[in-house]
């Protein structure tokens, strides 16, 4: 468990300073620093860019800092100066047309993992192989990341798409036999392919009040839904009336991949995807400093 995981379980999001134990100064400190413990590339390049101030995007001419959220391009920094991340699965983000570009964190994923992340604007939705794709979105039939792989296997084996909406409850048995069993390379490769049928993961980028239109689209109805039930946001743009388990897009991507790495790939997590929060963690610190200076935090 990383320090970030410990922090997220000890506090109710950066908007709520209530902690589990009011007697522990350590707990109070963790609650105030929700993004501590991440292994990130140096933020020196962002600090330098911030000192230069806002610059014009070379493509659209808009005034931007760090990146242009309209053109999905860097501003004031270069590709060589920011981390580049390779993901174990492809990520498709369906963006609501009314989502304010400047408030979206989806672009962080595209800039940091450009070869593995694609952003679509609704109603544009690609065609999915429903046995190899999941939708990360809460709902009555949603399953955990831990149960996700077994559910995909069940769908493939039964030839159905679980139309009842009943969640799958059987856990995936670790397919250690596939990696350690005797057999030809093709047989082992075939077993490994069956063990990990997931190819793409879909996320919805929208305010929570706007998600219904996309989540109920018939093109997404047959996808297995996955929910990140135990995670809590520290996004600085609080959506009134929504619980702190409703994550920002980049948070959802990060936590999904971390859980996938640990529970589905059965590997110890060693900060492989921490840099997905490279921009997010820096902006979080900037906003916190601004609120502190204004006496609002």
N, C-alpha and C positions, 0 to 999 in steps of 0.2 A: 504494500500500500504506500503510495507516494504521499509526500507532505500535503499536496493539493487535495488528495482524497480525504485525508484526516481533517484538513481545514473545512472542506465542504460539509462534512458530517457534523462538525462541531458548531457551525453557525447556520443561521437561516437566511444566508445570502447577505451581501454587503449592505443591503438596505435596512437590515434588522440587526441591531447590535446585541440582541439577546443571545446568551450562550447557554450551554448545557449546565455549566456550574458557575455560579456567581462568586464562588470562593477562590477560584484558581486564576491567578494573574496570567499564567501561561495560556489558559483557554481564552481569556479576553484578548490577548495579543494575537492568537491564531485567528480569532473572529475578525480582527481588524485588518488582517493580511491574507485574504482568501486566495491569492495567486502566488503565494510564497512556495518555494520548494520545486518549482519548475526548472528544468535544465534547458535554458534558452540561449540562442545566439546573442551576442552582445547588442545592446540597444544603443550603442554609441552612434551608429549611423543615423538612427532616428532622432537622437538628441541633437546631432549636428544639423539635420534637416529642419528640425523644429526651430533652431536658432536662425536659420535662413528665412523662415516664415513661409507664407503661402506663395506658390509659384503657379504659372500658367501651364496647363496641360498642353503638350505639344500637338495633341490630336484635336481636341475640341475647344481649347483656349480657356476652359474653366479654371477658376482659382482654386487650387487644391493643395493639400499637405500630405506628403508620403505617397499617396496614390490617387488616381482619378477613378472614382466609383462609377462614373458614366462610361468611360472607355476601358475600364479594367486594365489600367497601365500605371506604372510607377511614375512618381513625380518627385524630383529632388533626391532620389536614391536609384541605384542600378540593381539589376538582377544579381550581379556578382556580390552585392553587399548584403543581401538578405538570404535567409536559409531557403533551401529547396528540399522538399520532402517527397519521398516515394511512399505511396499508400498501398496497402495490401488488396484493396478493392477499389473499383471506380465509384466516384460520387457524382450523382446527378442532383442538382438543386433546382426546384421549380419555384420561381419567384413570382409573387403576385404583382400584376401590372401597376397597382397603386402603392406598392411598397416604396417608401422614400429611399432612393439609392444611397444617400448620405448616411442613413441610419442603419443600413444593412451590414451585417458582418459576413455575409456570404462571400463577398469579394476577397476577404482575407484568405479563405481556402483556395480560391482560384489563383491568387498571386503566389501562394506558398507551395501549392501542389498543382501546377498548371497542367501537367500531363494526365492527371487523374481526376480532375474536377471539371464539370461542365455545368454552366448556368443557363437555364431556359426561362423564358418569360411566358407565363400562362396567358393564353390557352395552349401554347406550344408544349406538348409532352411527347417524348419519344416513345417508340414501341418497345415494350419490355417483355422479356421471357419471364413469365410470372413464377416459374419454379426456381429462378436464380436471382431474383430481385426482391428486396424488402423495402418497406416504407417506414421510416422512423417517425412515428406520430402516435400520440396517446389515444386510447379508445378501449371499449369494453372487450374487444377480442385481441388486444395487443399482448404480445408475449415479451419476456425479457431477452436480453442478448444471450444469456446462458441457455435458454430453451430454443432459441431461434434455429440453430442448425438441425436439431431433431425434427422440428416442425417442417423445415424444408425437405428433409428426407421423407417424412411421412407423406407430404404432398406428392413427391416424385414416385414413391412406392405405390400409393393408392391411385395415382392418376387423377386426383381431384384437387380442388383449390380451397378445400375447407369452407364451403359455402355457408355452413351453419354459423360461422363466426366464433365457434367455441375455441378457446385457447388451447394450444398443445401443452401438455404437462409433463411428458416424458423428457428427461434430460438426455443429451447426446452422450453416448458412451464414448470415451476417449478412444480414438481409432489407433491406439498404439500398435495393435497387431498389424496394421497396414504398413507402418514404417519399419517394423522389426521382423515381419514375417518373411519366410523364404518364398521365392518366386521370381519370375522374370521381371526385368525393369518395367516392361509394359503392364504387367499385372499389378505391381506395386503402384505405378503411376495411376492406373485405373482406380485403385482403392483410394488413393489420396484424393483423386478428383471427386469421388463419391462422398468422401468425408467432408469436403469443403465445397459444396455446390454454389455458394454465394459468389456472384460476380459483380453486382451493382447494388448500391444503397441510395435510396431517394430521400431527400429532405425537402421540406416546404419552407420557403423563406417569405415570411409575411408577419404582420401583426397577428396576434392570436384571435382578434376579432374578425379577421379577414380569412382565416384558414379554412373555414367550412366549405367555401366554394371550390377550393382546390382538392381538399381531402375527400370530398364526396363525388369528385369527377369519376365517371364510370370507367375511365382508363386506368384508374388507380385502385378500383374496388377489389380486384382479385389479388392484390399484393398482400403478402403477410405483413401485418403491422407490428412494429417493435417499439417498446416504450422504455425510456430511461427513467425509471420510477424513483431511484434513490439519489438522483443528482439535484443540485440546487444552483440557481443562477447567481452571478454577481454582476449582471449587466446593469449599467448605470442608467439605462432608460427603462424605468419601471412602468409596466403596463397595468394601469389601475384595475383592481378587482381580480387580477390573475395571481395564482399561487407561485411561489418562488421555485417550484419544480418545472416551470415553463422556461426552457432554456433559450438563449440566443443561438442563432444558427451555428456559429463557429464553436460554441460550447457543446452543442449536441453532436457535431461531427467529431470533435476531440474525444468526448466521453464514449461515444459508440466505438470508435476505433481502439481506444484503450481497453474497453471490455472485450471487444472482439479478439484482440491480441492475447489477452489473459485467458479467456474462457473458451474461445473457439480454436485459436491456434495453439492453445495450451503452452504459451511461452511466458517467461517472466518479463514483465514490462520494465524496460530500461530507457524511458524517456524518448522512445522512437518518434512519437507524434507531439511532443511538448511544443515544438516550434510552430505548430498550427496556431498557438496562442501568442505568437511573436508580436503581432500588431495589437491584438486584443489586450494583452497584459500591459503593454506600454500605454495605450490609450486609457486603460483603467487607472493607471498611476497618475496620468495627466489630469483626468477628471477629478480624482480624489484630491490632488493637490489644489486644484482650482476651488473645489468645494470647501476645503479646509481654510484656504485664504479668505474665502467669502463668509466664513463662519457658519457654513451649512452642514458641516460634517463633524 
